[in-house]
């Protein structure tokens, strides 16, 4: 079976067909009226319709294949992505358990910078994961999702195994745990998000929420498990068990069968050098021509300068501020509500008329405000309440990364869009925790570190409003020349713009044709047809 071959021929939909929601074609009668026998769909020549969905052409799959949105293979991919995501970010998010042990060891050795050095190991892991996500995105387009994920599983498992032999050498841990494990996580994480768009479109928000909830589930489960293993077997054996768990990513890589072929190679044009063509064959430059993506890719990293600080320093903060209280409970609360938030906001993101970008801005504002309030808490119960809120909106932010990338850049650009966004986020995510650790080492308090960590999300979310002030060239053209969609008697459609007819079909349209009816597709994702507006069913609606 070929790498990009569809699961089976029955999953292919005929281009240019307008189908009812049950996938069957109702015959058009001579008077232009179309009736569905069960009464679910009724259409006539005046352009009215009930219970119909028409897909906007801007969201069609340029490769001519629609995601199956179900089936045994699709659900297996979803579960495998859930486990990969959980293993990768479960270890990263619960590094605080190892951080506490490492900082105590360094303090016992008389190191005055114990907290910042121990924090740097975890920061390198998260930073490398995001930095090399850019490489992972490009590599995925070149060698495929499977090989990229396989390499990630080998590197992450090998890095953790190697770390078990250098637990007394902090410099070696910088390489084995921070860089090697982080690189493996990067190569496995980006394909985990990208593969979902190959199998899901209508339910992409829900599935993304479920998959990203894997890290929350593992964040809840791992802290007590790691504590138990550290107490019973020691750090070395614990790292080897973590390595064995990471090896499961290798197994999951064989499930990631892509359905879309890679982007077409760049065309040779006069004046382009070989180096230029080589770079274009690696990097999808088209996504950088989209102004909305550029703003999103710059503002989100700015908002993440303090994002990872609470994860790394929460246990130490509880130990100092609330001695005797459970150190793991706040982190577990973040994990629990983060998983709930990913599921809830994944469902909300798929609702008609919901602006996913606004949801992500709301999540960043909420995370920033809660982080600002953390050092002001004088009650452990209030602290736990704050972590519950923080986790809820953390889940909202994470679950929307993939759907927004598909929404802005489409199927052919989403993989590298995710990779570049995560790569640009690597610098603030790496710098934040060590800087907070250095400030704590010098002041002995977490007030200033948490206050400074809460400001960037507020600034970044505010700057995202610039997206509403710009339009991509293709969007501007569509606004200047609304598409006219005419249904033909044979069930096909005809698209016209400024008097120019196009034979390009609407991909994956899901309502029967209407003879003589016409409709205007607006930028807000609705089709206005005579006296009635019809919702456009798209995998990623325009924000």
N, C-alpha and C positions, 0 to 999 in steps of 0.2 A: 504494500500500500504506500503510495507516494506521500512525501512529507506534508504537502498542502492539499491533498486530496480530500474532498468532503466525506463526511462519515458514511453517507449512502446517497444514492441518486434521488431518493424520495425527499431529501431535505432541500433539494434545489427548488427555488421558486422561479416561475417564468417571469422574466423582466417585462415590465410594461403591462402587467395584468393588475386589475383592481379586484381584490378578493374580499369577501365578507370575513368577519372575524373568525368563523369556523374553518376558513381555508378553502371553501368550495365556491365554485363559480356558478352563479345563477344565470340562466339564459335570458338574454334581452329580447323582449318582444318588439313587434313592429312599431308600436306607438311610442317607443323610447322609455317605457316603464320597466322597471326591474323589481321583482318581488322575491323575497326569500320565503320558502314554504312554511318555515316555522314562525314567521312573523317578526323575526329579529331585525331584518333589514328591509326597508321599503324605500324605493327611490323612484322619482318620476322626472319628466322632462323639465319641470320648473326648478330643479336643482335642490330640492329638499331631500333630506335623508335622516334616518334615525339609527342610532347605535353604530355609526360608522367611524372608521379611522383612516385618514389618508396621511401618508408619510411625506414629509418635506424633502425635496430633492437634495438639499444641502447635506442631509444626513444619510444619503444612500451609500451603500458600500461600493467603492470604486472598483473593487475586484469582482463584483458580480455575484457575491455569495452572501446570503443572509445568515446570521448566527442562528443555530437551531432553537435557542431559548428553552432547552430541555433535552431529555434523553439520558440514557445511562452514562454515556461518556461525558456529557456536560456536567452531570451531578458528581461524577468521580473527579473531574477536574476541579470542581468547586471544593470538595472535601480535601483534596490534595493541597490546593492552594491555602485552605484554612490551616492545615497542619504545618505547612512550610512557614506561613506568616507567624503562626504561634511560636514555633521553635526559634525563629530568628529574633523576633522582637520580645519574646518572653525572656530570653537570655539577656538581651540588651536592657530591657526595662528593669530587670531584677538584679542588675549589676550592683545595686546598693548593698546587697547581702555580702558580696565579695569585697566591695569597697570598705566596708566596716572592718573586716578581718585584715585586709591589706594595710589600711591606715594604722590599725593597732600594732601590726608587726613593724611598720616603719617607725612609729613612735617609740616602740621598745628599743629600736636600734639607735635612737637619738636623732632622727632626721627631723629638722625643724619645719620642713615643707611636706610633712607626711600626707596631709589631707589633699593638697593640690596634686601631688605625684600619684597618689592612688586614684584620684578622680580622673587623671589624664589617661589612664588605661581604658576606662569605660568611655571616655570622650573620644579617644582615637577609634574605638570600635564603632560608635555611632557616626562619627565624622567620616571614617573610611567607607562605611556602608552607604552613606549618601553621596560622598565625593565620587566614588567609582560607579555609582548608578548611571552616570553619563556614559561611561565605558560599557556598562552592561546593556544600555539601550542600543548603542551602536553595534555592539557585538551580537546582540539578539537579531538585528536585521541582517547581519552577515552570515552567522553560522546557525542561527535558529534558536528557538526557545529551549528545546530539549538539551542541547549541548551546553548552552550558557548556564542553565540550572544545574546540570550535572557537575560542571566545573565549580560552581558555587558550593555545592554540597561537599565536594572533595576538599576544597580549601577551608571551609568553616570547620569541618570535622578534624582536619589535620591541624589547624591552628589551636583548637582547644586541646587536642592530644599533646601537642608540643608544649603548650603552656603548663601542663601537669608536671613537666620535668624541669621547669625553671621558676618555681613558685617563690624562690628566695632572691631572684634577680629581677628587679623591677624594670630594668632596661630591656631585658629579654621579653618580658611580658608586653612591653610597648609594641614589639614586633609580632609576637605569636598571637596574643589575644587582641591587641588593638588593631593591627594592620592586617594580619593574615585572616583572622576570623572575620574582621570587618569587610575585607575584600570578597570573601566567600559569601557573606550575607548580602552584599550588593549584587553579585551575579545571580543570586537566587531570588532576591526580593523583587527586582524590576520585572522579570518574566512572570512572577506570581500575580502581579497586577495586570500586566499586559495580556495574559492568556484569557482573562475573563471576557474581554471584548470580542474574542473569537467565538465564544460559545453563548454569550448572552447580549441582548440589546434591550428588549422591552423590560427585562428585570435586572438590568445592569446595576442600578442603585442598590437594590435589595441584596443581590449577590455580593457586591463589593462590601456592603455593610457586614454581611455574614463572614466573609473571608477575613476582613481586617479585624473582626471580633476575635479571631484566633489568638492574636497577641494579648488581648485582654484576658481571655480564659487562661492562657499560660501564665500571665502576670499574676493572676490570683492563685494559681496552683503552685507555682514554682517557689515562692519565698519560703513557706513552711517546709517544703520538700528539700530545698537547698540547705536550710538551717539544720534539718535532721541529718542530712548526709554529711555536712561539715562537722557536726558534733560527733557523729558515729564513725565516719571513715576518714575525715580529714580533707584538706583542700585538694591534694593530688588526686585522690580517688574520685572526688566530686567532679573535677574537670574531665576526667576520663569518661565518666557516665554522661556528662554533657556532650562530649565528643561522639559518643555512641548515638545519642538522640539526634545530633546534627546529621549523622549519616543517613537518617531517614529521608533527608532532602534528595539524596541520590535516587532513592526509590521513586519518589514523587516525580522526578524529572522525566521518567519514561511515560508518564501519563499526559504530559504537556504536548499534545499533538496540535500544531497550529492549523487553522482552517483558511487563513488568508495568506497568500504568497507575499514574500518580502517586497518592499517598494521597488519600482522599476529603476534600473541604473540611469544615471544622468545622460542626457543626449549630448553628443559632441557638437560644439558650436565653434565657429571660427574665432580665433583669438584666445581660446581657453587652453591653458597649459596642461601638461599631464598631471602636475601637482594639483592644479585646481580640480581636474576631473577626479583624481584620486580622493581628494578631501570630500568632494560632493558625493562620491560613491559610499563614503562612510557616514557622513553627517547629512541628515535631512534638513537642508537649508530652507525648505519651504515653510517650516513651522516658525522660523524667525522672521518671516515676512508678515506674520499675523500679529498685528499690534496688540490685540487682546492677550495673546500668549506672552508677549514680551513683558507687558505690565504685570501679569500674574506671576511670571517666572522671576521677576525682580522684587516684587512686594512681599511675596510669601517668605523667601529667605530672610528678608529684613525683619519680619515678624517673629522669626524663630530663634533670635539671639538668646532669649531666656527660656525657651521652650523646655529644654532638657534639664535645666537646673533643679527643679523640684524632684525629678526622678532620681537624680544622683545623690542629692544632699538631704532628702526627706528623712531618712533613718537617723542620720547624724543630728539633724535639727530636732527631731523628737527626743533623742537621747539627752540632748543638752537642755532643751526647753521644758520637757515633761519627763523627768527621770522616773523610772519605774513603770512607765506605760508601755504598751505593746508597740514595738518598733515596726512590725510588719503590717499592722492594720491599715495605716494611711495609704501605703502603696497598694495593698490589696483592694482598698476601696476605689482607688483610681482605676485599677484594672477591671473591677466589677462594673462600675458605671460607664467606663469607656466602652466595654462590650455592649452594654445596653444601648448606649448612645449610637453606636455604629449600626445596630439593628434598627433602631427607631428612625434615625435620620436617613438611613438608606431607604426605608419605606417612604418617608416624606419626600426625599429627592426625586422619586419616581412619579409623584403626583403631578397631574397637569397644572401648569401655571406656576409651579414652584421654581424660584430662582436659586439655583445651587450656589452661585457666587455669593449671594446675600447670606445664605446659610453659613458658608465658610467664614465670612466676615463676622457674623454673630458669634461663631465659636471662638475666633481669635480675641475678640473684645472680652468675652466672658473669661477665657483663660488668663488674659492679662490682668483683669480686675481681681480675680481670685488670688493670683500670685502676689499682687500688691498687698492683699489683706493678710497673707499668711503670717508675716512677722508681728502683726498686731493682735493675734489671737492669744488669749490668756486662759483658754479652756481647751482641754484635749477633745471634748465633744464638739466644740466649734471647729477645731482643726479637721476632725474627721468629716464634718459636714461640708467644709470647704473642698476637701479632696473628692467628695462625692460629686459636687458640682463641676470641679475641674475635669474629672474623668468623663462626665457626660458630654461635655463640649469637646474634649479631646477626641472622643469617638466620632463626633460630628465632623471635625476637621479631617481626620484620617480617612474616613469612609468616602469623602467627596473628591479625593485627589484623582483617582482613576476616572470616575465619570466626568469630571470637569475637563480632564485632558482629552478624553474622547469627544467631548462637546465642542471644544475649541479647535482641535487639530484633526479630528476625524480618525478613522481606523488606520490609515496609512501613516499618520504622524504621531499617534498616541504613545507608542512605545518610547520613542526618543524624547517626546515631550515630558513624560514621566521621569525618564532618566536625567534630562537636563535640569528639571526642577529640583529633584533630589540632590543632584550634584552641586547646584548652586546653594542648596541648604546646608551642605556639609560644613562650610566654614563657620557660620554662626552656631551650629549645633556642637561643633568641636570646641570652639572658643569659649562658649558660655560657662559650662561647669568648671573648668580650671580657673577662669577668672573669678568666679564666685568663690572657689576654694582659696585663692590667694587673698581675696578681700577678707574672708573669714579668718585666715591665718594671721592677718595683720590687725583685725579689729576684735576677734573673738566673739562676733555676733553675726547672725544671719539676716539682720534687718536690712542693711544696705544691699547685700547680694540679691535678696528676694525683691526689693523695691526696683532695683535696676533691671531685674529679669522680667518684671511685669510691664515695663514701658514699651519695649519693641512690639509686642503683639498689638497694642493699641495704635501705634503709629502705622504699622504695616496694614492693618485692616482698614484704616482711614484712607490710605493711599490707593487701595484697591477700587475706590470709587472712580478713579481715573478711567477704568474700563468702560464706564457708562459714557465717557466723553469722546471715545474713539470708535471707529468702525473699520473692520477689515475691508479690503478692496472688494472682495466677493460679496460681502454683506451690503456694501454701499451700492454696488451694481444691482443687487437684487431689490434694494429699496427704491432705486431710481427707475427700475423697470420690473414691475411686479410680474411674476409668472402667471400665465393663464393656462389652466389645465382643462382640457376638453376631453370628455370620454367618447370613444368611438363605438359604433354598434357592435363590433366584435369583441368588446371588452377591453381593448387597448386604450391608451391615452395619448394625447397630443399636447405637447408643451409649446407655448408661444411666448415670445418676449419682444416688444417693439416691432411686432409684425413678422418676426423671424420664427418660423416653426422649427421645432427640434424633435427628432425621433427618439431622443434619450428618454427612457422610461423612468417612472417612479419606482425605486427599488423597494420591494417588500411591502407594497401597498396592500392594505387589508380591507378593502370594501369593493363591492361590485361596481362595474361601470355604470354610468348614467348617460344615456344617449341624449346628446344635445345640451347637456349641462356644462356649465363653466364655473371655475372657482379661482379665487385669488389667494395665494399663500402669502401671508404677512410675516414680518420678522418676529412677531411674538409667538409664532408657532401655531396659529389658527388659520383655518381655511374659511374664507367668507364666500358663501355660495348663495346668491340671491338674497333671501330674507333671513337666512340662518347661518350661524358660524359652526363649523365642525372642528373638533379638536384634532390636532395632528399627532399621530402616534409615532414618536421618534425615540430612538435609543438614548439620545442625549439632546435635550431641548436647548434652544438658544437661551443664553442667560440674559 
